[in-house]
Amino acid sequence: MFANLQPPLSLAGRLLLAALFLPAGIGKITGFAGTVGYIGSVGLPLPTVAAVVAILVEVGGGLALIAGFGTRVAALVLALFTLVASFFFHNYWGVPADQAFVQQLLFFKNVGVVGGLFVLVAHGAGAWSVDARRQG
């Protein structure tokens, strides 16, 4: 029974993960100055370069997940990006107590997303993907 569900569930999983990254990347494009300022506010060097990298990773990775193209590499890059970003932008251990709960939720939500991305790295995009067509 579950074997028949693998293609649609793999596609749904990729689309749902992309729904997190693609809008975030587009938002960084449309609010580029604010993105640069926010990145600079946490003390990261070269905030303009970091913003461009974030946009490329989120938009490029999101589109790759949607198409199922280069899925394993895209998922690995998105996973590492998400994990690193979580430590800088959701550091619940370093914020005032009244902000810690929300930051902790966001941090562990991202950890869960990284887990889902690692599953894509391990198992690939599934049958309904560009990757599967290229192998066929």
DSSP file (Angstrom, degrees, kcal/mol; ACC not computed):
  #  RESIDUE AA STRUCTURE BP1 BP2  ACC     N-H-->O    O-->H-N    N-H-->O    O-->H-N    TCO  KAPPA ALPHA  PHI   PSI    X-CA   Y-CA   Z-CA
    1    1 A M    >>        0   0    0      0, 0.0     4,-0.7     0, 0.0     3,-0.5   0.000 360.0 360.0 360.0 -47.5    0.0    0.0    0.0
    2    2 A F  H >>  +     0   0    0      1,-0.2     4,-0.8     2,-0.2     3,-0.5   0.805 360.0  65.2 -69.9 -27.5    2.7    2.5    1.0
    3    3 A A  H >4 S+     0   0    0      1,-0.2     3,-0.7     2,-0.2    -1,-0.2   0.881 100.0  52.5 -60.9 -37.1    4.7    1.8   -2.2
    4    4 A N  H <4 S+     0   0    0     -3,-0.5    -1,-0.2     1,-0.2    -2,-0.2   0.756 108.6  51.6 -68.5 -24.0    1.9    3.2   -4.3
    5    5 A L  H <X S+     0   0    0     -4,-0.7     4,-2.6    -3,-0.5     5,-0.3   0.582  85.4  88.6 -88.8 -10.7    1.9    6.3   -2.2
    6    6 A Q  H <X S+     0   0    0     -4,-0.8     4,-2.7    -3,-0.7     5,-0.3   0.919  85.8  48.7 -58.6 -48.5    5.7    7.0   -2.5
    7    7 A P  H  > S+     0   0    0      0, 0.0     4,-2.1     0, 0.0   121,-0.2   0.958 117.5  39.0 -60.4 -50.6    5.6    9.1   -5.7
    8    8 A P  H  > S+     0   0    0      0, 0.0     4,-2.7     0, 0.0    -2,-0.2   0.891 118.1  49.1 -68.4 -34.5    2.8   11.5   -4.6
    9    9 A L  H  X S+     0   0    0     -4,-2.6     4,-2.7     2,-0.2     5,-0.2   0.883 110.2  51.0 -70.7 -36.1    4.1   11.7   -1.0
   10   10 A S  H  X S+     0   0    0     -4,-2.7     4,-2.3    -5,-0.3    -1,-0.2   0.924 112.9  46.4 -63.7 -43.4    7.6   12.4   -2.2
   11   11 A L  H  X S+     0   0    0     -4,-2.1     4,-2.7    -5,-0.3    -2,-0.2   0.941 112.9  49.1 -62.5 -47.1    6.3   15.2   -4.5
   12   12 A A  H  X S+     0   0    0     -4,-2.7     4,-2.7     1,-0.2     5,-0.2   0.911 110.9  50.8 -59.8 -42.7    4.1   16.6   -1.7
   13   13 A G  H  X S+     0   0    0     -4,-2.7     4,-2.2     1,-0.2    -1,-0.2   0.914 111.2  47.6 -61.9 -43.2    7.1   16.5    0.7
   14   14 A R  H  X S+     0   0    0     -4,-2.3     4,-2.5     2,-0.2    -2,-0.2   0.920 113.2  48.4 -63.4 -43.2    9.3   18.4   -1.7
   15   15 A L  H  X S+     0   0    0     -4,-2.7     4,-1.7     1,-0.2    -2,-0.2   0.903 111.7  49.3 -64.9 -40.8    6.6   21.0   -2.4
   16   16 A L  H  < S+     0   0    0     -4,-2.7     4,-0.4     2,-0.2    -1,-0.2   0.888 112.5  47.0 -68.1 -38.3    5.9   21.6    1.3
   17   17 A L  H >X S+     0   0    0     -4,-2.2     3,-1.3    -5,-0.2     4,-1.2   0.913 111.0  52.1 -67.1 -40.8    9.6   22.0    2.0
   18   18 A A  H 3X S+     0   0    0     -4,-2.5     4,-2.7     1,-0.3    -2,-0.2   0.832  98.0  67.2 -62.5 -31.0   10.0   24.3   -1.0
   19   19 A A  H 3< S+     0   0    0     -4,-1.7    -1,-0.3     1,-0.2    -2,-0.2   0.704 102.0  48.3 -64.2 -18.5    7.0   26.3    0.5
   20   20 A L  H <> S+     0   0    0     -3,-1.3     4,-0.6    -4,-0.4    -1,-0.2   0.862 120.2  33.6 -83.5 -40.7    9.3   27.3    3.3
   21   21 A F  H  X S+     0   0    0     -4,-1.2     4,-2.5     2,-0.1     5,-0.2   0.910 110.0  56.1 -88.5 -44.8   12.3   28.3    1.3
   22   22 A L  H  X S+     0   0    0     -4,-2.7     4,-2.4     1,-0.2     5,-0.2   0.930 110.7  43.6 -61.5 -49.3   11.1   29.9   -2.0
   23   23 A P  H  > S+     0   0    0      0, 0.0     4,-2.6     0, 0.0    -1,-0.2   0.884 113.1  53.8 -62.8 -34.8    8.9   32.6   -0.4
   24   24 A A  H  X S+     0   0    0     -4,-0.6     4,-1.6     2,-0.2    -2,-0.2   0.919 110.6  46.3 -63.8 -42.2   11.6   33.4    2.1
   25   25 A G  H  X S+     0   0    0     -4,-2.5     4,-1.5     2,-0.2    -1,-0.2   0.903 112.8  49.0 -66.7 -41.1   14.1   33.9   -0.7
   26   26 A I  H  X S+     0   0    0     -4,-2.4     4,-2.6     1,-0.2     5,-0.2   0.899 108.8  54.1 -64.8 -39.7   11.7   36.0   -2.7
   27   27 A G  H  X S+     0   0    0     -4,-2.6     4,-1.7     1,-0.2    -1,-0.2   0.855 105.6  53.2 -61.2 -34.7   11.0   38.1    0.5
   28   28 A K  H  < S+     0   0    0     -4,-1.6     7,-0.3     2,-0.2    -1,-0.2   0.847 109.3  49.4 -68.9 -33.1   14.7   38.7    0.8
   29   29 A I  H >< S+     0   0    0     -4,-1.5     3,-1.1     1,-0.2    -2,-0.2   0.951 114.1  43.3 -68.3 -49.0   14.8   39.9   -2.8
   30   30 A T  H 3< S+     0   0    0     -4,-2.6    -2,-0.2     1,-0.3    -1,-0.2   0.754 125.2  35.3 -71.9 -23.2   11.9   42.3   -2.3
   31   31 A G  T 3X S+     0   0    0     -4,-1.7     4,-2.4    -5,-0.2    -1,-0.3  -0.286  76.5 145.3-120.2  47.7   13.2   43.5    1.0
   32   32 A F  H <>  +     0   0    0     -3,-1.1     4,-2.7     1,-0.2     5,-0.2   0.883  69.3  49.9 -57.7 -46.0   16.9   43.3    0.2
   33   33 A A  H  > S+     0   0    0      1,-0.2     4,-2.3     2,-0.2    -1,-0.2   0.911 112.8  47.9 -61.6 -41.8   18.0   46.4    2.3
   34   34 A G  H  > S+     0   0    0      2,-0.2     4,-2.6     1,-0.2    -1,-0.2   0.882 110.6  52.1 -65.4 -37.9   16.1   45.0    5.3
   35   35 A T  H  X S+     0   0    0     -4,-2.4     4,-2.6    -7,-0.3     5,-0.2   0.929 109.9  48.2 -62.8 -46.0   17.6   41.6    4.9
   36   36 A V  H  X S+     0   0    0     -4,-2.7     4,-2.5     1,-0.2    -2,-0.2   0.923 112.9  49.0 -60.9 -44.2   21.1   43.1    4.7
   37   37 A G  H  X S+     0   0    0     -4,-2.3     4,-1.8    -5,-0.2    -2,-0.2   0.901 111.1  49.3 -62.0 -41.8   20.4   45.1    7.9
   38   38 A Y  H  X S+     0   0    0     -4,-2.6     4,-0.7     2,-0.2    -2,-0.2   0.915 111.6  48.3 -65.8 -42.9   19.0   42.1    9.7
   39   39 A I  H ><>S+     0   0    0     -4,-2.6     5,-1.3     1,-0.2     3,-0.9   0.918 112.8  48.9 -63.0 -42.6   22.0   40.0    8.8
   40   40 A G  H ><5S+     0   0    0     -4,-2.5     3,-1.7     1,-0.2    -1,-0.2   0.827 100.8  66.1 -64.4 -31.4   24.4   42.7    9.9
   41   41 A S  H 3<5S+     0   0    0     -4,-1.8    -1,-0.2     1,-0.3    -2,-0.2   0.715  98.5  52.0 -67.6 -20.0   22.5   43.1   13.2
   42   42 A V  T <<5S-     0   0    0     -3,-0.9    -1,-0.3    -4,-0.7    -2,-0.2   0.376 121.0-107.3 -96.4   5.3   23.6   39.7   14.4
   43   43 A G  T < 5 +     0   0    0     -3,-1.7    -3,-0.2     1,-0.3    -2,-0.1   0.594  64.1 153.1  87.8  10.9   27.2   40.5   13.7
   44   44 A L      < -     0   0    0     -5,-1.3    -1,-0.3     1,-0.1     2,-0.1  -0.522  45.1-116.8 -73.8 142.3   27.8   38.4   10.6
   45   45 A P  S    S+     0   0    0      0, 0.0     5,-0.2     0, 0.0    -1,-0.1  -0.395  89.1  15.1 -75.3 156.4   30.5   39.7    8.3
   46   46 A L     >  -     0   0    0      1,-0.1     4,-2.6     3,-0.1     3,-0.2   0.923  69.8-176.5  49.6  59.7   29.7   40.9    4.7
   47   47 A P  H  > S+     0   0    0      0, 0.0     4,-2.1     0, 0.0     5,-0.1   0.801  78.1  54.9 -61.4 -29.5   26.0   41.1    5.2
   48   48 A T  H  > S+     0   0    0      2,-0.2     4,-2.0     1,-0.2     5,-0.2   0.931 111.2  44.4 -67.8 -44.3   25.3   42.0    1.5
   49   49 A V  H  > S+     0   0    0     -3,-0.2     4,-2.6     1,-0.2     5,-0.2   0.914 113.0  52.0 -63.9 -42.9   27.2   39.0    0.3
   50   50 A A  H  X S+     0   0    0     -4,-2.6     4,-2.6     1,-0.2    -1,-0.2   0.880 108.1  51.8 -62.2 -37.9   25.5   36.8    2.9
   51   51 A A  H  X S+     0   0    0     -4,-2.1     4,-2.3    -5,-0.2    -1,-0.2   0.909 110.2  48.2 -65.5 -42.0   22.1   38.1    1.7
   52   52 A V  H  X S+     0   0    0     -4,-2.0     4,-2.6     2,-0.2    -2,-0.2   0.921 112.3  49.0 -64.2 -43.3   22.9   37.2   -1.9
   53   53 A V  H  X S+     0   0    0     -4,-2.6     4,-2.7     1,-0.2     5,-0.2   0.927 110.6  50.8 -61.5 -44.7   24.0   33.8   -0.8
   54   54 A A  H  X S+     0   0    0     -4,-2.6     4,-2.8     1,-0.2     5,-0.3   0.908 111.0  48.9 -59.7 -42.7   20.8   33.3    1.2
   55   55 A I  H  X>S+     0   0    0     -4,-2.3     4,-2.8     2,-0.2     5,-0.6   0.933 112.2  48.0 -62.9 -46.7   18.7   34.3   -1.8
   56   56 A L  I  X>S+     0   0    0     -4,-2.6     4,-1.6     1,-0.2     5,-0.5   0.912 115.4  45.0 -61.5 -42.9   20.6   32.0   -4.1
   57   57 A V  I  X5S+     0   0    0     -4,-2.7     4,-2.1     3,-0.2     5,-0.3   0.943 118.6  41.0 -67.2 -48.0   20.3   29.1   -1.7
   58   58 A E  I  X5S+     0   0    0     -4,-2.8     4,-1.9    -5,-0.2    -2,-0.2   0.931 123.6  36.0 -71.4 -45.8   16.6   29.6   -0.8
   59   59 A V  I  X5S+     0   0    0     -4,-2.8     4,-2.5    -5,-0.3     5,-0.2   0.958 123.9  42.3 -71.9 -50.1   15.3   30.4   -4.3
   60   60 A G  I  X<S+     0   0    0     -4,-1.6     4,-2.2    -5,-0.6    -3,-0.2   0.927 118.9  44.8 -62.3 -45.2   17.6   28.0   -6.1
   61   61 A G  H  X<S+     0   0    0     -4,-2.1     4,-2.3    -5,-0.5    -1,-0.2   0.899 112.5  51.7 -66.2 -40.6   17.1   25.3   -3.6
   62   62 A G  H  X S+     0   0    0     -4,-1.9     4,-2.1    -5,-0.3    -2,-0.2   0.925 111.8  46.1 -61.8 -45.0   13.3   25.8   -3.4
   63   63 A L  H  X S+     0   0    0     -4,-2.5     4,-2.3     1,-0.2     5,-0.2   0.882 110.7  53.7 -65.1 -38.3   13.0   25.6   -7.2
   64   64 A A  H  X>S+     0   0    0     -4,-2.2     5,-2.1    -5,-0.2     4,-1.8   0.901 109.2  48.7 -62.8 -40.7   15.2   22.5   -7.3
   65   65 A L  H  <5S+     0   0    0     -4,-2.3    -2,-0.2     2,-0.2    -1,-0.2   0.913 109.6  52.1 -65.1 -41.7   13.0   20.8   -4.8
   66   66 A I  H  <5S+     0   0    0     -4,-2.1    -2,-0.2     1,-0.2    -1,-0.2   0.939 118.6  35.8 -59.5 -47.4    9.8   21.7   -6.7
   67   67 A A  H  <5S-     0   0    0     -4,-2.3    63,-2.1    -5,-0.1    -1,-0.2   0.720 103.9-127.4 -78.1 -21.0   11.2   20.2   -9.9
   68   68 A G  T  <5 +     0   0    0     -4,-1.8    63,-2.8     1,-0.2     2,-0.5   0.900  58.8 148.3  69.7  40.8   13.0   17.4   -8.2
   69   69 A F  S   <S-     0   0    0     -5,-2.1    -1,-0.2    61,-0.2    -2,-0.1  -0.944  73.0 -11.0-114.3 119.8   16.2   18.4  -10.0
   70   70 A G  S  > S+     0   0    0     -2,-0.5     4,-2.9    -3,-0.1     5,-0.2   0.886  87.6 164.7  60.5  37.2   19.5   17.9   -8.3
   71   71 A T  H  >  +     0   0    0     -3,-0.3     4,-3.1     1,-0.2     5,-0.3   0.867  62.3  51.2 -61.4 -44.1   17.4   17.1   -5.3
   72   72 A R  H  > S+     0   0    0      2,-0.2     4,-2.0     1,-0.2    -1,-0.2   0.927 115.6  41.7 -62.7 -44.5   20.0   15.4   -3.1
   73   73 A V  H  > S+     0   0    0      2,-0.2     4,-2.6     1,-0.2     5,-0.2   0.938 116.2  49.3 -67.4 -46.5   22.5   18.2   -3.5
   74   74 A A  H  X S+     0   0    0     -4,-2.9     4,-2.7     1,-0.2    -2,-0.2   0.915 111.9  48.9 -59.7 -43.6   19.9   20.9   -3.1
   75   75 A A  H  X S+     0   0    0     -4,-3.1     4,-2.4    -5,-0.2    -1,-0.2   0.885 111.3  49.8 -65.4 -38.4   18.5   19.3    0.0
   76   76 A L  H  X S+     0   0    0     -4,-2.0     4,-2.5    -5,-0.3     5,-0.2   0.926 112.4  46.7 -65.8 -44.2   22.0   19.0    1.5
   77   77 A V  H  X S+     0   0    0     -4,-2.6     4,-2.7     1,-0.2    -2,-0.2   0.932 114.3  47.7 -62.8 -45.9   22.8   22.6    0.8
   78   78 A L  H  X S+     0   0    0     -4,-2.7     4,-2.6    -5,-0.2    -2,-0.2   0.888 111.5  51.6 -62.1 -39.0   19.4   23.8    2.2
   79   79 A A  H  X S+     0   0    0     -4,-2.4     4,-2.4     2,-0.2    -2,-0.2   0.942 112.9  43.1 -64.1 -47.7   19.9   21.6    5.3
   80   80 A L  H  X S+     0   0    0     -4,-2.5     4,-2.5     2,-0.2     5,-0.2   0.915 114.9  50.4 -65.9 -42.2   23.4   23.0    6.1
   81   81 A F  H  X S+     0   0    0     -4,-2.7     4,-2.8    -5,-0.2     5,-0.2   0.928 112.3  47.5 -57.8 -47.2   22.2   26.5    5.4
   82   82 A T  H  X S+     0   0    0     -4,-2.6     4,-2.1     2,-0.2    -2,-0.2   0.897 111.7  49.6 -64.8 -41.9   19.2   26.1    7.7
   83   83 A L  H  X S+     0   0    0     -4,-2.4     4,-1.2     2,-0.2    -1,-0.2   0.935 114.5  43.7 -64.5 -46.2   21.2   24.6   10.5
   84   84 A V  H  X S+     0   0    0     -4,-2.5     4,-1.2     1,-0.2     3,-0.5   0.937 113.6  50.9 -64.3 -46.3   23.8   27.4   10.4
   85   85 A A  H  X S+     0   0    0     -4,-2.8     4,-3.0     1,-0.2     5,-0.4   0.859 103.8  60.0 -60.5 -35.1   21.2   30.1   10.1
   86   86 A S  H  X S+     0   0    0     -4,-2.1     4,-1.9     1,-0.2    -1,-0.2   0.883 102.4  51.7 -61.3 -38.8   19.3   28.6   13.1
   87   87 A F  H  < S+     0   0    0     -4,-1.2    -1,-0.2    -3,-0.5    -2,-0.2   0.825 118.0  37.5 -68.7 -30.6   22.3   29.1   15.3
   88   88 A F  H  < S+     0   0    0     -4,-1.2     3,-0.3    -3,-0.2    -2,-0.2   0.848 128.0  29.7 -87.5 -36.1   22.7   32.8   14.3
   89   89 A F  H  < S+     0   0    0     -4,-3.0    -3,-0.2     1,-0.2    -2,-0.2   0.560 126.1  37.2-107.9  -9.7   19.0   33.8   14.0
   90   90 A H     <  +     0   0    0     -4,-1.9     2,-2.2    -5,-0.4    17,-0.2  -0.184  66.7 150.5-132.9  42.4   17.2   31.6   16.5
   91   91 A N    >   +     0   0    0     -3,-0.3     3,-2.4     1,-0.2     4,-0.2  -0.495  14.3 173.7 -78.5  77.1   19.7   31.5   19.4
   92   92 A Y  G >  S+     0   0    0     -2,-2.2     3,-0.8     1,-0.3    -1,-0.2   0.721  72.5  64.6 -60.1 -23.0   17.2   31.1   22.1
   93   93 A W  G 3  S+     0   0    0      1,-0.2    -1,-0.3    -3,-0.1    -2,-0.1   0.608 105.5  44.8 -76.0 -11.8   20.0   30.5   24.7
   94   94 A G  G <  S+     0   0    0     -3,-2.4    -1,-0.2     2,-0.1    -2,-0.2   0.211  97.0  83.3-120.0  16.8   21.2   34.1   24.1
   95   95 A V  S <  S-     0   0    0     -3,-0.8     5,-0.1    -4,-0.2    -5,-0.0  -0.760  89.7 -79.0-115.4 163.4   18.0   36.2   24.1
   96   96 A P    >>  -     0   0    0      0, 0.0     3,-2.2     0, 0.0     4,-1.1  -0.230  47.4-108.6 -58.1 151.7   16.0   37.6   27.0
   97   97 A A  H 3> S+     0   0    0      1,-0.3     4,-0.7     2,-0.2     3,-0.4   0.809 117.2  59.8 -54.7 -35.3   13.7   35.2   28.7
   98   98 A D  H 34 S+     0   0    0      1,-0.2    -1,-0.3     2,-0.1     4,-0.2   0.658 113.1  38.8 -71.5 -13.4   10.6   36.7   27.3
   99   99 A Q  H <> S+     0   0    0     -3,-2.2     4,-1.9     2,-0.1    -1,-0.2   0.529  95.0  84.7-105.9 -11.5   11.9   36.0   23.7
  100  100 A A  H  X S+     0   0    0     -4,-1.1     4,-2.7    -3,-0.4     5,-0.2   0.867  82.9  57.0 -65.2 -39.7   13.4   32.6   24.4
  101  101 A F  H  X S+     0   0    0     -4,-0.7     4,-2.3     2,-0.2    -1,-0.2   0.938 110.6  42.2 -60.8 -49.3   10.3   30.5   24.0
  102  102 A V  H  > S+     0   0    0      1,-0.2     4,-2.5     2,-0.2    -1,-0.2   0.918 115.7  49.6 -65.1 -43.0    9.5   31.7   20.4
  103  103 A Q  H  X S+     0   0    0     -4,-1.9     4,-2.5     1,-0.2   -11,-0.3   0.871 110.1  51.5 -64.6 -35.7   13.1   31.5   19.4
  104  104 A Q  H  X S+     0   0    0     -4,-2.7     4,-2.6     2,-0.2     5,-0.2   0.914 109.5  50.0 -66.7 -41.8   13.4   28.0   20.8
  105  105 A L  H  X S+     0   0    0     -4,-2.3     4,-2.1    -5,-0.2    -2,-0.2   0.932 113.3  46.1 -59.2 -46.2   10.3   26.9   18.8
  106  106 A L  H  X S+     0   0    0     -4,-2.5     4,-2.1     2,-0.2    -2,-0.2   0.890 111.5  52.3 -65.2 -39.6   11.8   28.4   15.6
  107  107 A F  H  X S+     0   0    0     -4,-2.5     4,-1.8     1,-0.2    -2,-0.2   0.951 113.9  41.5 -60.6 -50.3   15.1   26.8   16.3
  108  108 A F  H  X S+     0   0    0     -4,-2.6     4,-1.9     2,-0.2    -1,-0.2   0.775 109.8  58.2 -75.4 -24.5   13.6   23.3   16.8
  109  109 A K  H  X S+     0   0    0     -4,-2.1     4,-2.1    -5,-0.2    -1,-0.2   0.926 108.4  47.8 -62.2 -44.2   11.2   23.8   13.8
  110  110 A N  H  X S+     0   0    0     -4,-2.1     4,-2.5     2,-0.2    -2,-0.2   0.874 107.2  55.1 -64.8 -37.2   14.3   24.3   11.7
  111  111 A V  H  X S+     0   0    0     -4,-1.8     4,-1.9     1,-0.2    -1,-0.2   0.910 108.7  49.1 -61.2 -41.2   16.0   21.2   13.2
  112  112 A G  H  X S+     0   0    0     -4,-1.9     4,-2.1     2,-0.2    -2,-0.2   0.895 109.3  51.7 -63.9 -40.3   12.9   19.3   12.1
  113  113 A V  H  X S+     0   0    0     -4,-2.1     4,-2.5     1,-0.2    -2,-0.2   0.908 107.1  53.5 -62.0 -42.2   13.1   20.8    8.6
  114  114 A V  H  X S+     0   0    0     -4,-2.5     4,-2.5     1,-0.2    -1,-0.2   0.904 106.5  53.5 -59.3 -40.9   16.8   19.8    8.5
  115  115 A G  H  X S+     0   0    0     -4,-1.9     4,-1.6     1,-0.2    -2,-0.2   0.922 108.9  48.1 -59.7 -44.6   15.7   16.2    9.3
  116  116 A G  H  X S+     0   0    0     -4,-2.1     4,-1.6     1,-0.2    -2,-0.2   0.887 111.0  51.0 -63.3 -38.9   13.2   16.2    6.4
  117  117 A L  H  X S+     0   0    0     -4,-2.5     4,-2.3     1,-0.2    -1,-0.2   0.885 106.2  55.0 -66.0 -38.4   15.9   17.5    4.1
  118  118 A F  H  X S+     0   0    0     -4,-2.5     4,-2.4     1,-0.2    -1,-0.2   0.859 103.3  56.1 -63.1 -34.0   18.3   14.8    5.2
  119  119 A V  H  X S+     0   0    0     -4,-1.6     4,-2.6     2,-0.2     5,-0.3   0.912 107.6  48.9 -62.7 -41.3   15.6   12.2    4.3
  120  120 A L  H  X S+     0   0    0     -4,-1.6     4,-2.7     2,-0.2    -2,-0.2   0.905 109.7  51.8 -63.5 -40.4   15.6   13.7    0.8
  121  121 A V  H  < S+     0   0    0     -4,-2.3    -2,-0.2     1,-0.2    -1,-0.2   0.925 115.4  42.3 -59.9 -43.1   19.4   13.5    0.7
  122  122 A A  H  < S+     0   0    0     -4,-2.4    -2,-0.2     1,-0.2    -1,-0.2   0.875 129.7  23.3 -72.3 -38.7   19.2    9.9    1.6
  123  123 A H  H  < S-     0   0    0     -4,-2.6     3,-0.3     1,-0.2    -3,-0.2   0.564  98.3-135.3-111.8 -11.3   16.3    8.8   -0.6
  124  124 A G     <  -     0   0    0     -4,-2.7    -1,-0.2    -5,-0.3    -2,-0.1  -0.249  41.3 -53.4  83.3-173.9   16.2   11.2   -3.4
  125  125 A A  S    S-     0   0    0      1,-0.2     3,-0.2   -57,-0.1    -1,-0.2   0.678  75.7-124.4 -80.9 -21.0   13.3   13.1   -5.1
  126  126 A G        -     0   0    0     -3,-0.3     6,-0.4     1,-0.2    -1,-0.2  -0.371  41.0 -55.5  96.7 177.7   11.1   10.1   -5.9
  127  127 A A  S    S+     0   0    0      1,-0.2     2,-1.4    -2,-0.1    -1,-0.2   0.788 123.2  65.6 -68.8 -30.5    9.5    8.9   -9.1
  128  128 A W  S    S+     0   0    0     -3,-0.2     2,-0.3  -121,-0.2    -1,-0.2  -0.550  88.6  91.5 -94.3  72.2    7.7   12.1  -10.0
  129  129 A S  S  > S-     0   0    0     -2,-1.4     4,-1.7    -3,-0.1   -61,-0.2  -0.981  84.2-112.4-156.1 161.0   10.8   14.3  -10.5
  130  130 A V  H  > S+     0   0    0    -63,-2.1     4,-2.4    -2,-0.3   -61,-0.2   0.883 116.9  59.8 -63.3 -39.4   13.3   15.5  -13.1
  131  131 A D  H  > S+     0   0    0    -63,-2.8     4,-1.4     1,-0.2    -1,-0.2   0.918 105.4  47.1 -56.4 -44.9   16.0   13.4  -11.3
  132  132 A A  H  > S+     0   0    0     -6,-0.4     4,-1.9   -64,-0.2    -1,-0.2   0.886 111.4  51.1 -65.9 -39.1   14.0   10.2  -11.9
  133  133 A R  H  < S+     0   0    0     -4,-1.7    -1,-0.2     1,-0.2    -2,-0.2   0.881 108.6  51.9 -65.4 -37.6   13.4   11.0  -15.6
  134  134 A R  H  < S+     0   0    0     -4,-2.4    -1,-0.2     1,-0.2    -2,-0.2   0.819 112.9  44.7 -70.0 -30.1   17.1   11.6  -16.1
  135  135 A Q  H  <        0   0    0     -4,-1.4    -1,-0.2    -5,-0.2    -2,-0.2   0.800 360.0 360.0 -79.9 -30.3   17.9    8.2  -14.6
  136  136 A G     <        0   0    0     -4,-1.9    -1,-0.2    -5,-0.1    -2,-0.1   0.461 360.0 360.0 -61.9 360.0   15.2    6.4  -16.5
